[in-house]
């Protein structure tokens, strides 16, 4: 079975849900709004809102998704033969997004050290387009939801790796300390005279949320009960199946529009990229 972001947005417009706490109180055993947001995003792609049994939900998800990850290993979802999805929750329209040890990604690559063996081998692939799904949850209600493709949002991996590598070289050049091999930026052993204290050096990446990043093309409606914005390159939009584009375009109304925009290139802000903005509000 196939799905994609246009199908997900079509499902959302037909059945917008904002009270995630109420909708996912049965399946969300961890009672976490972050988990509820992930369930909601999965259901958008699978049109599985009405299934409350977690076992049956998982069976539906397995039909559409090649991989479902966890908080420590991005991405959260990989669509079968499709895009990767990273779900992030914030509590305020102006909050930054914590990415922890993983720098922002324009795409997901097979050789990324941050992904698991299971992710790498979930299907035959070399790189995936990556969608950041960012929800603003206030008082258990979904206020805003953004879907932004990584190549509209993040620079190429060389930009981030250059900074990371400079930090690593600086750490490794320190004198009179004992370093050990680690997957983090560094680990200093035997800090104290007894040799029992160690220092872990971790990268903690963060990025401004798309509400702030794209306010020049998609200003937020503060009065809307719920708003959704989708940003992707125009060439990506045209690669979706024609029937999915037509089904979505039939829903254009005073609450939903599709607009051609120009966005700054994440690698060179002087260059403007042809893009699409999809906006739904209620």
Buried (B, 14 or more C-beta within 10 A) or exposed (E): EEBBBBBBBBBBBEEBBBEBBEBBBEBBEEEEBBBBBBBBBBBBBBBBBEBEEEEEBEEBBEEBBBBBBEEEBBBBBBBBEBBBBBBBBBEEBEBEBEBBBBBBBBBBBEEBEBBBEEBBEBEEBEEBBBBBBBBBBEEEBBBBBBBBBBBBBBBEBEBBEEEBEEEBEEBEEEEEEEBEEEEEBBBBEEEEEEEEEBEEBEBEBEBEBBBEBBEEBBEBEEEBEBBBBBBBBBEBBEEBEEEBBEEBEEBEEEEBEBEEBEBBEBBEEEEEBEBBBBBBBE
